[in-house]
């Protein structure tokens, strides 16, 4: 199975096809998947405006309920551009209209939500009040982190399925960073591989990681060209570097 085939089964949550499903009779399941993937940038955007972790988590849940109940997804389609941009615009509009009705739309009913663990997110990425001009950058940074996490999980599954789970766990810290002096020798001893074999394994893993990331990005763009994918990748990597 090539990287794209392996990814298609896993990355449904960021594909435009899932957005289409969210407008159909299977909307509850689709929305749950969208919430599972995208709650982190949504939560960060809200939290950055000064709300407490608990209030930001509640409002993030309210946002996803609002998107479904008000059929906001009926106005979005793949040909309209980046799904990332749609989510952020919808969230901004929701927050502007939510000032006087933070509890007007309660969560529950038949909609199944993935729990938002604000405590875990705060421990990983503490947030404080952000300047309004920085909120877009904050949203995009968390979006990029979500994509990288999904790609890393998929790469781990692929590696484990090939019997390379131990190799993955040892090489994972070096997928996006440089190796320090003596690192190859250390890894060679730990993995019982020659240094040449370790270098080859890391090169292949980095290449697969890059391929999976490009596939994931392509699924969030509208009829993307190679240039579109490169531009989005550069943008998201730049957000991570800020």
Secondary structure, DSSP 8 states (H G I E B T S, - for coil): --HHHHHHHHGGGGSHHHHHHTTSTTHHHHHHHHHHHHHHHHHHHHHTTT--HHHHHHHHHHHHHHHHHTTGGGG--GGG--HHHHHHHHHHHHHHH-TT-TTSS-S-TT-------HHHHHHHS------GGGHHHHHHHHHHHHHHHHHHHHHHHHHHHTT-HHHHHHHGGGSSS---TTHHHHHHHHHT--HHHHHHHHHHHHHHHHHHHHHHHHHTSSS--HHHHHHHHHHHHHHHH-
